[in-house]
C-alpha cells in the first residue's frame, strides 16, 4: 500500500496494519497519534522515537509476537532449508545449516530464554544459521540490562523492515 493509503485508513484498520509491524500495543497507540505522516522518512523516525520511549515491559510484549527460533531442531531445520537456496543465490557458496549448528542454535535459544526471560530477538534477514549462532553465543555473555537494549535495537530493525514491506507496492 502507499503512504497515502496508509494515512487514509480508519483508525482500527491503521492499528491492525501497525500491529503487523510491532506487537507492542503501546507502540501502536503511540504511532496512531503520529498519523497522518507526511513521508516515509518521518514514519520511520516516528517509529524509532516511539519505540525507544517505551519501557522494557512494552519491549518484552513486542518480543512475544515473534516465533521462537529453535523451539526444536526440526523447526530450525525447516527454517534454514527453506532459505538456503535463496541465500546461496545472493551470497554464493552459502550452504544449508549443519546438524551441529541446528543443535547448537536450539540449545542456545533455550539457554538465552532461561537467562533473560524472553526469546532471542535478532534481525535475521540475510543471516545464515552460523551467523545467527555466533550472534546468539556472543549475546549470551551480555548483562541483562545490556541485552534488553540490544534486543530492543534488533526489534527496531525488524519493525522498520516490516514498515517498509507494508509500504511496498
Number of C-alpha atoms within 10 A of each C-alpha: 10 12 16 13 10 18 16 13 14 9 13 10 12 18 17 12 16 24 18 14 24 26 21 21 16 19 25 22 14 17 22 17 11 14 16 15 18 12 11 14 10 12 20 17 12 17 23 18 15 16 24 15 11 14 10 14 11 17 25 18 16 21 21 14 14 14 11 19 19 22 14 16 18 12 15 22 19 11 15 18 14 12 14 17 15 13 19 14 10 10 12 10 9 14 15 19 17 13 12 9 20 22 16 19 25 21 15 19 24 19 17 19 14 11 13 16 11 18 22 25 22 19 16 13 10 12 13 20 23 17 13 16 19 13 13 20 17 10 17 18 11 13 11 14 10 11 16 18 14 16 21 21 19 17 22 22 17 19 24 19 16 16 20 15 12 17 15 10 7
